[in-house]
Amino acid sequence: MKVRLNSLNDGKQIISAALSAGDLSITEPELESPVTVTLKIDKGASEIKIDGVVKTTVKLVCDRCLTSFSRAINGTFSVIASFTHPELEVDDENMILIPPKANEINLNEHVHDTILLAIPMKILCREDCRGLCPTCGVNLNQTDCQCDIAEPDARWEPLKKLTLNVTEEK
């Protein structure tokens, strides 16, 4: 998403746009709807403060049961674009230096990163997902498996005795 500087008025304004996966170079996860971006822009004499809200729907695969499902993604980002000398170096990733002859600010990277950061590290189709049976592989959310529950490995017995002794001492 590119914001044209010459089309911005001084003060506050709101800009909205819809972007595709191709616009943002997103291959994973699969987007099921366009990415809607709403920008709250406050343009001052020396800098522009941009607060963005990103919304879309993505197709994910559950880490426990391997079922595909859709999830709404909502995220925010903030950027400050400054009209300062281009030879200055800034370590802050949320700060953009605008060269004197520049006419636009490209926010695609910020929108892209916001989408990826809004996806949880542990992807679950639902909070109480039971996953797959380790023996037969049946999805335990859909049916109960008929596997025989095996006796615990006898090699763990000394460890069980150790934990029982610790709890008895308390």
C-alpha positions in Angstrom: 0.0 0.0 0.0 1.5 3.3 -1.1 0.5 6.6 0.4 1.0 9.6 -1.9 2.5 12.5 0.1 1.2 15.2 -2.3 -2.4 14.0 -1.8 -2.2 14.3 2.0 -3.7 17.4 3.7 -2.2 18.8 6.9 -3.9 17.4 10.0 -5.8 14.2 10.5 -7.4 12.0 7.9 -8.5 8.4 7.3 -7.6 6.3 4.2 -8.9 2.8 3.5 -7.8 0.3 0.8 -8.2 -3.4 -0.1 -5.1 -5.3 -1.0 -4.5 -8.8 -2.5 -2.0 -11.4 -1.5 0.0 -10.5 -4.7 0.2 -6.9 -3.6 1.8 -8.0 -0.4 3.9 -10.9 -1.7 2.1 -13.3 0.7 2.2 -17.0 -0.2 1.7 -18.5 3.2 -0.8 -18.5 4.8 -3.4 -18.5 2.1 -5.6 -15.5 2.1 -9.3 -16.2 1.8 -10.4 -12.5 1.6 -8.8 -9.3 0.5 -6.7 -7.5 3.1 -8.5 -4.4 4.3 -6.2 -1.6 5.6 -7.5 1.5 7.3 -4.9 4.2 8.0 -5.4 7.0 10.5 -2.9 9.7 9.3 -1.8 12.8 11.2 0.4 15.0 9.0 2.4 17.6 10.7 5.1 20.0 9.4 8.1 17.6 10.1 6.5 14.2 10.3 3.6 12.0 9.5 2.1 9.6 12.1 0.4 6.6 10.6 -1.7 4.1 12.6 -2.9 1.2 10.6 -5.6 -1.5 11.2 -5.3 -4.6 9.1 -8.1 -7.2 8.7 -8.4 -10.3 6.6 -9.3 -14.0 6.7 -6.7 -16.7 6.3 -6.8 -20.5 5.8 -4.8 -22.4 8.4 -4.1 -26.0 9.3 -4.6 -27.1 12.9 -1.4 -28.2 14.6 -3.2 -31.0 16.6 -5.7 -32.5 14.1 -4.4 -31.3 10.7 -7.8 -29.9 9.8 -8.0 -26.9 7.5 -10.1 -24.0 8.9 -10.6 -20.2 8.4 -9.6 -17.6 10.9 -10.2 -13.9 11.0 -6.9 -11.9 11.4 -6.9 -8.5 13.0 -3.7 -6.5 13.6 -2.4 -3.0 14.1 0.8 -1.1 13.3 2.2 2.4 13.9 4.7 4.2 11.8 6.2 7.6 11.9 7.5 9.1 8.7 9.9 11.9 9.1 11.0 14.7 6.7 14.6 14.7 7.9 18.0 14.5 6.2 18.3 11.2 4.2 21.9 10.7 5.4 20.7 10.1 9.0 20.4 6.4 10.0 17.5 5.2 12.2 17.5 1.9 14.0 13.8 2.0 14.8 11.9 -0.2 12.3 8.7 1.9 12.9 10.5 5.1 11.7 10.6 5.9 8.0 12.9 8.7 6.7 11.4 10.4 3.7 13.9 11.8 1.2 13.3 15.4 0.1 12.1 14.4 -3.5 10.0 11.4 -2.5 6.3 11.5 -3.3 5.1 8.3 -1.6 5.5 6.0 1.4 5.3 2.2 0.8 3.6 0.5 3.7 3.4 -3.0 2.2 6.1 -4.4 4.4 4.3 -3.2 7.6 1.0 -4.6 6.4 2.7 -7.9 5.5 4.4 -8.2 8.9 1.2 -7.3 10.8 -0.6 -10.2 9.1 2.1 -12.7 9.9 2.5 -11.5 13.5 -1.3 -11.8 14.1 -1.2 -15.6 13.4 -0.7 -17.5 16.7 2.4 -19.6 17.2 0.3 -22.6 18.1 -2.5 -22.9 15.5 -5.6 -24.7 16.9 -8.9 -25.1 15.1 -10.6 -24.7 18.5 -9.3 -24.3 22.1 -10.4 -27.8 23.1 -9.0 -29.7 20.0 -8.3 -33.3 20.9 -6.0 -33.9 18.0 -5.2 -37.3 16.4 -4.9 -40.7 18.0 -1.2 -41.5 18.1 -2.0 -45.2 17.4 -4.6 -45.3 14.6 -4.5 -41.6 13.5 -8.3 -41.0 13.7 -9.4 -37.4 14.4 -10.5 -37.5 18.0 -12.7 -34.4 17.4 -14.9 -36.3 15.1 -15.0 -39.8 16.6 -13.6 -41.8 19.5 -11.0 -44.4 18.5 -11.2 -48.1 19.3 -7.6 -48.5 20.1 -6.6 -50.6 23.1 -4.9 -48.5 25.7 -1.5 -50.2 26.1 0.0 -50.9 29.5 2.6 -48.3 30.5 6.2 -49.3 29.7 7.7 -51.1 32.7 10.9 -49.1 32.4 9.0 -46.1 33.9 8.1 -47.8 37.2 11.3 -46.7 39.1 10.4 -43.1 38.1 6.9 -43.4 39.3 8.1 -44.7 42.7 10.5 -41.8 42.9 7.6 -39.3 42.4 5.4 -41.1 44.9 8.1 -40.8 47.6 8.5 -37.1 47.0 4.7 -36.5 47.4 4.6 -38.6 50.5 7.3 -36.6 52.2 5.4 -33.4 51.9 
